[in-house]
Amino acid sequence: MTHPDPLRQNVALDALNTLRLPARAAWFAAIDSVDTLRAVLDDARIQGLPRLVLGGGSNLVLAGDFPGLVLQVAFHGRSRVQEDADAFYVRVGGGENWHDFVRWTLEMGWPGLENLSLIPGTAGAAPVQNIGAYGIEVCEHFYSLRAYDLETGKTVGFDKADCAFAYRDSFFKQQGAGRYLIAAVTFRLPKRWTPITGYADVARQLAAQGIAVPTPLQVSDAVIAIRRAKLPDPAEIGNAGSFFKNPVVDAAEYARLAALHPGLPHYPQADGREKLAAGWLIEQAGWKGRRLGPVGCFERQALVLVNHGGATGADVRATSNAVRADVRARFGVELEPEPVFVGGPLP
Ligand code: EPU
């Protein structure tokens, strides 16, 4: 039996990135098995070309056409692989939709990921930038993952320490950037569960619904309601979630800023530093709801850049740079973009 050619040429990526930026891949393949991956990587037509691993496209700024091979992660499946006295171990294919996976775990009675409901993207991309929201980060329930090393062609297992998780960061955004295709992730979901409702928005939402002792699904529902109220839906308006990381500054820098700007929201870190709310800094710099060309800051959450229609990667870069310059001028604070910029040259 002959298999259809998995390699496609000159493929539009517009619908495969949540900022809805126009870009084309010289070569493209959806990877749903190791055999497909091996066949694609051995193909004479793509030797020596750059490669890009694509998940849900929700943490990506496509700066132009991609001159190489785009590998779309299409590994599927989800199952409970193990259980011990303290936890359930649940494995999910890297190409599965993150939110659908979270809801499935909750419906199966395996809590833990509820605060991370409705985050766009795939399960395989979740550990790459260590997604986080409403008081938890995915690394807290991460157990292990299996990835394909695109350089050696071998399968590699990673445990939690190997991943070097940090705030919106991991090994896969640092030394391992671009090298691995994450095929499956295993989470450890503890049997003894307590809701994480310390985040003001979550507490307020549950109180408004008259819920004193929430179930995991009720926490998920509350998070969904908050996100729907505050954040733009990528299905309706192009965006990549928070566009900047919340900057972390040392104690002296925080003291300087707090004296100048009463009301500056801040979150003490374990190491004595302070995390600042980038959304607040951006709003104070006058950018909430403002746009430069087709790209602007969302009117209900200044930290999110939105594509009002027809934007290119260069437009995103221009607005990002303008916001950063204004925040730098007003506060002396440097903002770092959260998404990864890839693709052709920028003007
Ligand atoms: N704020 C403003 N103006 C704004 C936005 C925020 O003044 O336009 C203030 C808020 O009033 C609040 C503070 O800034 O005092 C923090 O705002 P919020 O609670 O909305 O959270 P955030 O720090 O802006 C972070 C994550 C989000 C995550 C939320 C909830 C980052 C970069 N962003 O946003 O993650 O959903 O907390 O936990 O850490 C994402 O990474 O894509 C993302 C959406």
Residues whose N, C-alpha, C, O or C-beta is under 5 A from the ligand:
A	BS01	EPU	G132 A133 Y134 G135 A240 G241 S242 F244 K245 N246 P265 A277 G279 W280 E283 K288 R300 Q301 A302 L303
